[in-house]
């Protein structure tokens, strides 16, 4: 029987890494989209705010399931599942 000698995975760190990656992608895509919209004409402050809020909501909804899965994995001490989730967001 082999024993895992690596320390347990910190689920809070895993969630922070996933959130950081999501925020980075959100910012990149928001800048790209706002730039494209600005090329087509002036955006009002309200329109810009709507696009920003949409991008934030999309990322939040997309990451909700991986966060919940990571918390569930932590409750069941499933380090392998946490490591797999992390590898998807590197």
N, C-alpha and C positions, 0 to 999 in steps of 0.2 A: 504494500500500500504506500503510494507516494504522498508526501506531505508538501503542501504549498509553503515555501519559505518566504514568499514576498509578503510585505505588509498588506493589510486589507485596504481596499480602495476607499477613499474618502468621497462619499456620495455628494457632499456639499461642494467639494472641489470639482467633481465631475459636472454637476449642474452649472457651476460658475463657468466652466470651460465651454459648455454648450451655449449658455446665455451669451458669453463673450463672442463666440463664433456667429451666433444669430444676429447680434447687434452689429458686428462688422459687416456682414452681408446686407443687413437692412440699410445701413448708412451708405454703402456703395451703390446699392440699387436705387435708393432714394435720390442721391445726387445725380445719378444717370437719368432717372426719370424726370426730375425737376429741370435738368439741363435740356432735355428733349422738349419738354412742354414750354420752356422759356423760349426756345428757338421758334416755336409755332406762334408765339405771341406772349404778351405780358400776362403773368399770373397775378391774381389779386392775393392779398395776404390771407384771406379766407380760403381760397382755392389751395394755396400752398399748405395751409394748416390741415385741410382735409386730406391731401395726399400724404402728408407726414403721419397723420393719425392712422390712415389706412395701412401704411407700411408697418407701423408699430403693432397694430392689431393682428395683421397677418403673421408676423413673426411670433407674437405671443401665442396665437392659436396653434401654429405649427409646432412650437416647442413644448406645449402643454403636455402632450402625450409622452414624449421622451422623458420629461421631468417626472411625471407620475410613474412611469416605468422604472426609472432609476430609484425613486423613493421606495417602490415596492420591492425592488431587488435588494435594497439596503435592509429592509425589514426581514427579508428572508436570507440575508447574508450571501447573496448570489453575486460574488465578485466577478465571476466570468461574464455575466450579463452586463454588469456595469462597465467592464473593460471593453466589451463589444460595442456598447453604446458610445463610449468615448472615441473609439476608433472611427466611428461614422462621422464624427464632428471635428476631426483634426484637420 
